[in-house]
Amino acid sequence: MGNNLHKLGAIAFAHPWRFIAGWAVALAILGALAVHFMQPTSSSISIPGTEAQKTLDRVNELFPDAGKGSGRIVFETPAGKTLQDYQSQIDDLTRKLTDIDGVSRVVSPFENATAISDDRRIAYMQLQLEGETGSVSKNTIDAVDAAVGDVRKNGLTVEMGGDVIDRVPGEILGVGEIGGVVLALIVLLMTLGSLVAAGMPIATALIAVVASMSGLFALSNVVDISSTTPVLAVMLGLAVGIDYSLFIINKYRTYAKDGYSYKDAAARAIGTAGNAVLFAAATVVIALSALSIVNIPFMTTMGLAGAATIALAALVAITIVPALLGLAGKRVFPRRDREAVAEAQKRGPVDTHAVSRQKFWYRWGETLTKHPIIALVSGVVLIAVLALPVRDLTLGLPTDEYAATDTTQRKAYEILAKGFGPGFNGPLLVVAENLPAVSDNDRAAIREPAMQQYQQKVAEVTTQQQTALAQQAAMITTPEQASALQQQIAMMQAEGEKQKEAALAEIDKNVEQYAKLIQLKKVADKIAERSDVAQALPAMATDDGTKGAIQIIP
């Protein structure tokens, strides 16, 4: 391997433009493929094989629309006011949200009594979205955010949660990454003393990042890419890209100072440091690729994307760095060292080296090797102390509870917990199957109280109308007034028939909607008897009532 890398370094140094042109062509091809096949990243997470994922998959099989995205708009009124004081603002928001593309339904808190807290100061509005969970259109999210912003006035607090929050990083190479690159360039410049030498590791790292990102998004049409995958790949690419290149450049400068020609120094640097770079990259590639073993899709894509970025960074380092060294020549050294390097090359290579015993790192190494047991024990103790906080480590998936305190989703989480209890933000889902099919008794259980309520309402209205008509009849003095009263009675009877048909149709609709939940509610009631359950309600059921889902508030 070392001999082959030695030859590669010599060729790249002698023919730099061939290697640079080759990478330029590769980047152009990858970039074109990325532009053509690029798909948006996703923030959805699935963990196959777990009980929770099996339940979610089964729910999606039984109720395909249940996998659609949803969101909540949370309201909190100032002290001394209730939700009714802001009904016009909330109704206006409901109309605006209903008109947004990508929003299929909006349920106002005034349509759902359970969405309003007991003190009537906190409530939430439910949004049903057309996009899948974790893949809602950014245009929809931006439109919802703009509409909500218009309602934040007159003291009303309005926050958002769920899929109306954009959880995809806005930029892969953001201010933090750019700042880190600039800082790295400053440190490299101070260390190496040459702007050319300092710029080489940055350039190679950026080439590796561009190549890996282009390749990643070129595959996004066939592989689902989580929103965190590109960020991780960029972070790793910048880190190891700079590290690997700096390793080779430092070795090259050492060989040149020892009297080797620039070309021979580059070849030897690739043959030695380049060999170490490939070995180091291989171990990291294996480690990251091993993330695919746990069979969690988003971790698999993160691991493989990171591994590919590391491999590209190593490949760029052993090919582009010697090419850049061939173009840079003596400019890779600071001006004060160039004459000394030239003198060393005139004398030729030196086979013996003197090491200063006064340097800190020499004395540190000497101390460690003289007292290995103490060094090992001290190291283990230090690691144990640093690892103590792991005792309190809580594992789990990220939720709005752990979002930054100034984000709208965190504020919405805290408001809901205050208004509806801490368990409201952590609902559980139970799938029940093999329930008894909807029976006539189930339909009767819904129809009879509805009919009783309807008949009571009809009786009340009939009594009121009869009283009013009797009063009008007592005041009749002419045939014309009698005829007008008869016409009025006929119109009231016709209108009454229409209202009766509409009311009976609504009752039939409710019977079909709620009768299928009867058997499911029996299971929910059993679950609600537990002391650690605040509420258990049937959420949805199949048309025959034999399968359904129950939402539990712990």
C-alpha positions in Angstrom: 0.0 0.0 0.0 2.8 2.4 0.9 4.6 1.9 -2.4 1.4 2.4 -4.4 0.6 5.6 -2.5 4.2 6.8 -3.0 3.7 6.4 -6.8 0.3 8.1 -6.6 1.7 11.1 -4.7 4.6 11.5 -7.3 2.2 11.4 -10.2 -0.3 13.8 -8.7 2.5 16.2 -7.8 3.9 16.0 -11.4 0.5 16.3 -13.1 -1.6 18.4 -10.8 -4.1 19.7 -13.4 -5.1 16.2 -14.4 -6.2 15.4 -10.9 -7.9 18.8 -10.4 -9.7 18.5 -13.7 -10.8 14.9 -12.8 -12.4 16.1 -9.5 -14.0 19.1 -11.3 -15.7 16.8 -13.8 -16.8 14.4 -11.0 -18.3 17.3 -9.0 -20.0 18.6 -12.1 -21.6 15.2 -12.8 -22.6 14.7 -9.2 -24.0 18.2 -9.0 -26.1 17.7 -12.1 -27.5 14.4 -10.8 -28.3 16.1 -7.4 -30.2 19.0 -9.1 -32.2 16.5 -11.3 -33.1 13.9 -8.6 -33.1 16.0 -5.4 -36.0 15.5 -3.1 -36.9 17.3 0.2 -35.5 15.8 3.4 -37.9 14.3 6.0 -38.2 14.8 9.7 -40.3 11.6 10.3 -38.8 8.8 12.4 -39.7 5.1 12.3 -38.2 2.2 14.3 -39.2 -1.1 12.7 -39.8 -4.0 15.0 -40.8 -2.0 18.1 -44.3 -2.4 19.6 -45.0 1.3 19.0 -44.0 1.0 15.3 -46.1 -2.1 14.8 -49.1 -0.2 16.2 -48.5 2.8 14.0 -48.2 0.6 10.9 -51.4 -1.2 11.8 -53.2 2.1 12.3 -52.0 3.3 8.9 -53.3 0.1 7.4 -56.7 0.4 9.0 -57.0 4.1 8.6 -54.9 5.4 5.7 -55.7 9.1 6.4 -54.5 8.8 10.0 -50.9 9.0 8.7 -51.5 12.5 7.4 -49.8 15.4 9.2 -51.6 17.4 11.9 -50.9 20.4 14.0 -52.1 22.4 16.9 -52.6 26.1 17.4 -52.5 26.8 21.1 -54.2 29.9 22.7 -53.7 31.4 26.2 -55.6 34.5 27.3 -54.2 37.0 29.8 -55.4 36.9 33.4 -58.9 38.2 33.9 -60.1 37.3 30.3 -61.5 34.1 28.8 -61.5 32.6 25.4 -64.8 34.2 24.5 -63.2 37.6 24.7 -61.1 36.7 21.7 -63.7 34.6 19.7 -63.7 37.0 16.7 -59.9 36.8 16.4 -60.0 33.0 16.6 -62.9 32.7 14.2 -60.9 34.9 11.8 -57.9 32.7 12.1 -60.1 29.6 11.5 -61.2 31.1 8.2 -57.7 32.0 7.1 -56.3 28.5 7.9 -59.2 26.8 6.1 -58.2 28.6 2.9 -54.5 27.5 3.0 -53.4 25.0 0.4 -52.4 21.8 2.2 -54.8 22.2 5.1 -57.7 19.8 4.8 -59.7 20.6 7.9 -59.6 23.1 10.8 -61.4 22.3 14.1 -61.9 25.5 16.2 -61.9 25.1 20.0 -65.5 26.5 19.8 -66.5 23.4 17.9 -64.8 21.0 20.4 -65.6 21.6 24.0 -62.8 19.2 25.1 -60.3 21.6 23.5 -60.9 24.3 26.1 -59.5 24.2 29.6 -61.7 24.3 32.7 -60.8 27.9 33.4 -61.5 28.8 29.8 -58.2 30.6 29.4 -56.3 27.9 27.5 -57.5 26.1 24.3 -56.2 24.6 21.1 -57.2 24.4 17.5 -56.7 21.2 15.6 -55.4 21.2 12.0 -55.6 18.2 9.7 -53.0 18.5 6.9 -52.8 16.8 3.4 -49.1 16.0 3.6 -47.7 13.0 5.4 -46.4 13.4 9.0 -42.8 14.8 8.8 -43.2 15.7 5.1 -45.6 18.6 5.1 -45.0 21.2 2.4 -42.9 24.2 3.5 -45.3 26.5 1.7 -48.1 25.2 3.9 -46.0 25.6 7.1 -45.0 29.2 6.1 -48.6 30.1 5.3 -49.8 28.8 8.7 -47.1 30.7 10.5 -48.0 33.9 8.7 -51.7 33.5 9.6 -50.9 32.8 13.2 -48.6 35.8 13.4 -51.5 38.1 12.5 -53.6 36.9 15.5 -50.9 37.6 18.1 -52.5 40.9 19.4 -54.6 42.3 22.2 -52.7 40.2 24.7 -53.6 36.8 23.2 -50.8 34.3 23.3 -50.7 32.0 20.2 -48.2 29.2 19.8 -47.9 26.2 17.4 -47.0 22.6 17.6 -47.0 19.4 15.6 -46.4 19.2 11.9 -46.9 22.9 11.3 -43.4 23.4 12.7 -40.6 23.3 10.2 -38.1 20.8 11.8 -35.9 20.6 8.7 -32.6 22.6 9.1 -32.9 25.8 7.0 -29.4 25.5 5.7 -26.9 22.7 5.6 -23.9 25.0 5.6 -25.0 27.7 8.0 -23.5 30.5 10.0 -22.1 28.1 12.6 -20.3 26.0 10.0 -19.0 29.0 8.1 -17.7 30.5 11.3 -16.0 27.2 12.2 -14.3 27.2 8.8 -13.1 30.8 9.2 -11.8 30.0 12.7 -10.0 26.9 11.4 -8.4 29.0 8.7 -7.1 31.5 11.3 -5.7 28.7 13.5 -4.1 27.0 10.4 -2.6 30.3 9.3 -1.1 30.9 12.8 0.2 27.4 12.9 1.6 26.9 9.4 2.6 30.6 8.8 1.5 30.4 5.1 -1.9 31.4 3.7 -1.4 28.9 0.9 -0.7 26.0 3.3 -3.5 27.0 5.5 -6.0 27.2 2.6 -5.2 23.7 1.3 -6.9 21.8 4.1 -10.0 24.0 3.9 -10.1 23.6 0.1 -9.9 19.8 0.3 -12.5 19.6 3.1 -14.9 21.7 1.0 -14.4 19.5 -2.1 -15.2 16.4 0.0 -18.3 18.1 1.5 -19.6 19.2 -2.0 -18.9 15.7 -3.4 -20.7 13.9 -0.6 -23.7 16.3 -0.5 -24.1 16.0 -4.2 -23.9 12.3 -4.1 -26.3 12.1 -1.2 -29.0 14.2 -2.8 -28.5 12.5 -6.2 -29.8 9.3 -4.4 -32.6 11.1 -2.5 -35.1 9.9 -5.2 -34.6 6.3 -4.1 -33.5 6.7 -0.4 -35.4 8.6 2.3 -33.0 11.2 3.8 -33.7 12.5 7.3 -33.2 16.2 7.9 -30.3 15.5 10.2 -28.3 13.4 7.7 -26.8 16.2 5.6 -25.9 18.2 8.7 -24.0 15.3 10.1 -22.3 14.5 6.8 -21.2 18.2 6.5 -19.9 18.3 10.0 -17.9 15.1 9.6 -16.6 16.1 6.1 -15.3 19.4 7.3 -13.7 17.9 10.4 -11.8 15.0 8.8 -11.2 16.8 5.5 -9.2 19.4 7.3 -7.6 16.8 9.6 -6.5 14.4 6.9 -5.1 17.1 4.7 -3.2 18.8 7.5 -1.6 15.5 8.4 -0.3 15.0 4.9 0.8 18.7 4.5 2.7 18.6 7.8 4.5 15.4 6.8 5.4 17.0 3.5 6.9 20.0 5.1 8.9 17.8 7.5 10.4 15.9 4.5 11.2 19.0 2.6 12.9 20.5 5.6 14.9 17.3 5.9 16.4 17.9 2.5 14.1 15.9 0.2 13.0 17.5 -3.1 9.5 18.8 -3.2 8.3 16.0 -5.5 10.0 13.3 -3.3 8.7 14.9 -0.2 5.1 14.8 -1.6 5.5 11.2 -2.7 6.9 10.2 0.7 4.1 12.1 2.6 1.4 10.3 0.7 3.2 7.0 1.1 3.4 7.4 4.9 0.9 10.0 6.2 -1.5 9.1 3.3 -1.3 5.4 4.4 -2.3 6.4 7.9 -5.1 8.6 6.6 -6.6 5.6 4.7 -6.3 3.4 7.7 -7.9 6.0 10.0 -10.7 6.6 7.4 -11.3 2.8 7.1 -11.9 2.4 10.8 -14.4 5.3 10.9 -16.2 4.1 7.8 -16.6 0.6 9.3 -17.9 2.2 12.6 -20.4 4.5 10.9 -21.6 1.8 8.5 -22.3 -0.4 11.5 -25.2 1.9 12.4 -27.1 0.1 9.7 -27.1 -3.1 11.9 -29.6 -1.7 14.3 -32.2 -1.5 11.5 -33.4 2.0 12.2 -33.8 3.7 8.8 -32.9 7.2 9.7 -29.8 6.0 11.6 -28.8 3.8 8.6 -28.9 6.7 6.2 -27.0 8.9 8.7 -24.3 6.2 9.2 -23.9 5.4 5.5 -23.9 9.1 4.5 -21.3 9.8 7.1 -19.2 6.8 6.1 -19.3 7.9 2.4 -18.2 11.4 3.4 -15.3 10.1 5.4 -14.2 7.9 2.5 -14.5 10.8 0.0 -12.5 13.0 2.4 -9.7 10.5 2.5 -9.7 10.0 -1.3 -9.6 13.8 -1.8 -6.7 14.1 0.6 -4.5 11.6 -1.1 -5.2 12.9 -4.6 -5.9 16.6 -4.4 -3.3 17.5 -1.7 -0.2 16.3 -3.6 -1.7 18.1 -6.7 -2.1 21.3 -4.8 1.4 20.9 -3.4 2.7 20.5 -6.9 1.1 23.9 -7.8 2.2 25.6 -4.6 5.9 24.8 -4.6 7.8 26.7 -2.0 4.8 28.9 -1.1 3.6 26.2 1.2 6.3 27.5 3.6 6.4 30.9 5.3 8.9 33.3 3.8 11.3 33.0 6.7 11.6 29.2 6.2 12.0 29.1 2.4 15.8 29.8 2.4 16.4 27.2 5.1 14.4 24.6 3.0 16.4 25.5 -0.1 19.7 25.0 1.8 18.5 21.7 3.2 17.6 20.4 -0.3 21.1 21.4 -1.6 22.7 19.4 1.2 20.4 16.4 0.5 18.3 14.2 2.8 19.4 13.6 6.4 19.0 10.1 7.8 19.6 11.0 11.5 17.4 13.2 13.5 18.0 15.0 16.8 15.1 15.4 19.2 15.0 18.2 21.8 14.5 16.8 25.2 13.4 20.1 26.6 10.1 20.1 24.7 7.0 19.6 26.9 5.6 16.8 24.9 8.9 14.9 25.0 9.0 15.2 28.8 5.3 14.3 29.0 5.8 11.1 27.0 8.9 10.2 29.0 7.0 10.5 32.2 4.1 8.3 31.0 6.4 5.5 29.8 8.4 5.5 33.1 5.2 5.1 35.1 2.7 3.2 32.9 0.6 1.7 35.7 0.0 5.1 37.3 -0.8 6.6 33.9 -3.3 3.8 33.1 -5.0 3.9 36.5 -5.2 7.7 36.4 -6.7 7.6 32.9 -9.4 5.1 34.0 -10.3 7.1 37.1 -10.6 10.3 35.0 -12.8 8.5 32.5 -15.0 7.1 35.3 -15.4 10.6 36.8 -16.4 12.1 33.5 -18.9 9.3 32.9 -20.7 9.7 36.2 -23.5 11.8 34.6 -24.5 8.8 32.5 -26.3 7.5 35.6 -29.0 10.2 35.0 -29.2 9.7 31.2 -32.7 9.4 29.9 -33.1 7.8 26.5 -35.9 8.6 24.1 -37.0 10.3 20.9 -36.9 14.1 20.8 -40.2 15.9 21.7 -41.2 19.5 22.0 -40.5 19.2 25.7 -36.8 19.4 24.9 -37.0 22.1 22.3 -35.3 25.4 23.0 -37.2 27.4 25.5 -37.7 30.3 23.1 -39.3 28.2 20.3 -43.0 28.2 19.7 -43.3 24.5 20.0 -41.8 24.5 23.5 -44.1 27.3 24.5 -47.1 25.4 23.1 -46.1 22.3 25.0 -45.9 24.2 28.3 -49.2 26.0 27.8 -51.0 22.7 27.0 -49.4 21.0 30.1 -50.6 23.9 32.2 -54.1 23.8 30.8 -54.8 20.1 30.4 -52.2 18.3 32.6 -48.7 17.0 31.9 -50.0 13.7 30.4 -51.8 15.6 27.6 -48.6 16.1 25.7 -47.7 12.4 25.8 -50.8 10.5 24.5 -50.7 6.8 24.0 -52.3 4.8 21.2 -53.9 1.4 21.5 -55.2 -0.7 18.6 -58.1 -3.0 19.4 -59.2 -5.7 17.0 -61.7 -8.6 16.8 -64.4 -6.6 18.5 -68.1 -7.5 18.0 -69.6 -6.1 14.9 -72.0 -3.2 15.0 -75.4 -4.5 16.0 -78.9 -3.1 16.0 -78.6 -2.7 19.8 -75.5 -0.5 19.3 -77.4 1.6 16.8 -80.4 1.8 19.1 -78.1 2.9 22.0 -77.2 6.0 19.9 -80.6 6.6 18.2 -82.9 6.4 21.3 -81.4 9.2 23.3 -81.0 11.3 20.2 -84.7 10.8 19.3 -85.7 11.6 22.9 -83.8 14.8 22.7 -85.2 15.6 19.3 -88.8 14.9 20.4 -88.3 17.0 23.5 -87.1 19.9 21.4 -90.0 19.4 18.9 -92.5 19.5 21.8 -90.9 22.7 23.2 -91.0 24.4 19.8 -94.6 23.2 19.1 -95.8 24.6 22.5 -94.2 27.9 21.8 -95.7 28.1 18.3 -99.1 27.0 19.4 -99.1 29.7 22.1 -98.0 32.3 19.6 -100.7 31.3 17.1 -103.4 31.2 19.7 -102.5 34.8 20.6 -102.7 35.8 17.0 -106.0 34.0 16.5 -107.5 35.9 19.4 -106.6 39.2 17.8 -108.2 38.4 14.4 -111.1 40.7 13.4 -111.3 40.4 9.6 -111.4 37.6 7.1 -108.2 38.8 5.6 -106.4 38.4 8.9 -107.8 34.9 9.2 -106.6 34.0 5.7 -103.1 35.4 6.4 -102.9 33.3 9.6 -103.9 30.2 7.6 -101.1 30.9 5.1 -98.7 31.4 8.0 -99.7 28.1 9.6 -99.2 26.3 6.2 -95.7 27.8 5.8 -94.8 26.8 9.3 -96.0 23.2 8.7 -94.0 23.0 5.4 -90.9 24.4 7.1 -91.4 22.1 10.0 -91.4 19.1 7.6 -88.1 20.3 6.1 -86.6 20.7 9.5 -87.8 17.3 10.6 -86.2 15.6 7.5 -82.9 17.4 8.2 -83.0 16.5 11.9 -83.7 12.9 11.2 -81.0 12.7 8.5 -78.6 14.2 11.1 -79.6 11.6 13.6 -79.1 8.8 11.1 -75.6 10.3 10.3 -74.7 10.4 14.0 -76.0 6.8 14.5 -73.7 5.5 11.7 -70.8 7.6 13.0 -71.0 6.7 16.7 -72.6 3.3 16.7 -69.3 1.8 15.4 -67.5 3.2 18.5 -69.8 1.5 21.1 -67.8 -1.6 21.5 -64.5 0.3 21.3 -65.7 2.6 24.1 -66.2 -0.4 26.4 -62.5 -1.2 26.0 -61.6 2.4 26.5 -63.7 2.6 29.7 -61.9 -0.5 31.1 -58.5 1.2 30.4 -59.8 4.5 32.0 -60.3 2.6 35.3 -56.5 2.5 35.8 -55.2 4.9 38.3 -52.4 6.1 36.0 -54.8 7.0 33.2 -56.4 10.4 33.1 -58.6 9.7 30.1 -59.2 7.0 27.4 -61.4 7.8 24.5 -62.2 5.9 21.3 -60.6 7.8 18.5 -61.6 6.0 15.3 -63.1 2.7 14.2 -63.7 0.8 11.0 -67.2 0.9 9.5 -68.2 -2.5 11.0 -66.8 -1.5 14.4 -64.6 -4.6 14.7 -61.3 -2.7 14.7 -60.4 0.7 16.2 -57.9 2.9 17.9 -58.1 4.4 21.4 -56.2 7.5 22.5 -55.1 7.4 26.1 -54.0 10.5 28.1 -51.6 9.2 30.9 
